Amino acid sequence: MREFLTALGVDTAAQGMEETPQRAAQLYAELFAGLHEDTAELWADVLTEETDGLVAVRAIPFYSMCEHHLLPFFGTAHIVYQPHAGHVAGFGVFARLVASMARRPQLQERLTGDIAREIECGLGAEGVLVVLDAQQLCMMMRGARAHGAQTTTSASCGIFRTDAASRMQAWTMLGMERGAQDDGESTLSLC
């Protein structure tokens, strides 16, 4: 980090800058901590409940780093899943899953699909829909300088990919009825 800052012309010996290389290195270690986390551990306490309805967890905040420019993107994740045989997880599991997967160099599209795939595999869900709404600082600070632009990505698998009525119910639970009209072709194919 010191070499990087020096190459940019930053005087790392200047008052207030002496500890910046160490602080920045610690920050990036924290931002990329998900590279060393095993998300399989999140599914250790799967519960079995008598439920056959959909489960939605909405507006989970996340922060990640675009792998192209190492600038942040951030927003909210929305998840709907259809439990298989009543297998559910505590709601906090989904917040921890999103945070863990976001704490690595990412693309929003990949992050969306990875979350859906992890829920399907880890929980054995019959169907999963994940929607991420985000703002990309690389779009705001450089290039297009599109201040306030939002990006939305979705990924679905299982019955939300193959059954139109289930897909519509999932989108409706998220309050996104427009997405319910989708024929499934524009969502990321996972399964």
N, C-alpha and C positions, 0 to 999 in steps of 0.2 A: 504494500500500500504506500509505503514511503517512496519507493522508486516511481510508482505511478504518479503521485502528487508532484514529485520533483520534476518528472518529465513534462508535466503540465506547466511548470514554472512556479509552483507554489513553494514558498519558503517555509519548510516544515520546522525550522529553528525559530521562526518568529513567535513572539509572545501570543499565547493562546493556541498555537498550532503544534506545540511540542508533542502532545498526546493524541493528536488527530489521527495519525496512522493506526495506532492501536485501537482507538475508539471505532474507527471505520471498519477495521478488520473484525472486531467483535460484533459490530452491527451486521455485517454480511454473514458471519457465522450464524447469527440468530435468524436472519432472513432466509437462509438456506438450510436450516436445521431439519427440514422435512426430508432432505436427501438421506438422512441417517435414521429415520423413524420407520418402524414396521407397522403399517396400518392394520395388519392381520390381528394384532393384539386388541384392537378396538372391539372385535367381535367375540371376545372371550365370554362376555356375559349376556348372550342373546337370551331373551325371555320368550316364553310361549304363553300366549294369551288367546282367549276365545274371541277372535276378531276376524272378520272377513272383509272389512272396509279398507279403503285406501288410507294411508297415513301421509300427511304433508308436514314438512318443516320449512317454514318460509323465512325469508329475510335474514339469512345467516351472513353476517359481515365477513369479508375476507380481504386480505392484502397479499399480493404476489409480485413477482419481478419478471418482467418481459425478458425472455432469453435473448432477444435480438439486440437490445440496447441497455439492458440492466437498469431500466426505469420501472417504477411501480405501476401496477394496475390494481384497481380495487373496486369493490362493489358488494353485491349481495348474491348469495346462492339460494335457490329454491329447489326443494326436493320433494317428490311424491313417489311413494312405492306401494306396491301391492304385496302384503306379506304372504309368504308360503307357509301353510300349515300353522298359522298363528305366530310365526317367528318374527318378533319385533326387537328393536333395540331402544335403549333410553335415548331421549331426544338430544342429550348432550353429546352422544356418540357422533352425531352428524356434524355438529359444530367442530368437534375435535378432528374428524375426518377431513372436513373442508380446510381447516387451518393447516393440518399436517401436509396435505397435498399441495396447498398453495405456497408453502414455505420451501420452494425449490425453483430454479429457473424454469419458466413455464411459457406456454402459449395458452390463451384463454380457451381456444377450441379443444386442446388436449386436456386441460384441467377439467373441463366439463365432462368429456368422455371418460376420463380416469375415475372421476367421482362416481359416475353412473355404474361403471364396470365394477368398482370396488364394492358398492352396495349390493349389486346383483350377486356377486360371488361371495362376499363376506356374510351376507344375511340370507342368501338363497331366495331373494325376492322374485316373485313371478313377473314383475314389471317394475321399471324404474324410469322416471323422468327427472332430469336435472336441467335447470335453467340458470345461467349466470348473466347478471346485468352488471356491467363494469364501465369504468372510465380508464382510459389508457393514457398515462402521462407522455408516452412517446408520440401519441397523436396530438397532444396539447402543447408540448414544449419544443418540438422539432418538426421538421417536415411540413405536414399540412397545417399545423397549428390550429387544429379544430377544437377550440375551447368549448367545453360542455358536451362534446360528442359522446354518445353512449354506445356500447357494443353489447349485443345480446347473443348468446349462444345456447343451443339446446342439444341434449343427447337423450335418446330413449332406447330402451331395450325390452325384451320380453313382450308381454301382452300390450304394452303401450306402443310397440312398434307394429304389431300385427293386427290388433283389434281396434277398429275406429271408435267404437263406443267407449271402450276403456280409455283410449287416448283422449277423447273429448272430456271424459270425467276428470282425468288427471289435470288437463289444462285448465278446466273450470275451477278445480280446487285451488289453483294458483291465482285465480282471478284473471286469467289470460285467455279468454274465450277465443280470441282471434287465432291463437295457435292451435286451437282444437279443430280448426278447419283444414289444417295441414294434412296432407295425405301420407305423411310419414317419410316422404322421399327427401325432404330437406333436412331432416334431423340426422345426426351422426349415427351411422350404423355400427352397432357394437356386437350384436349377437347373431 
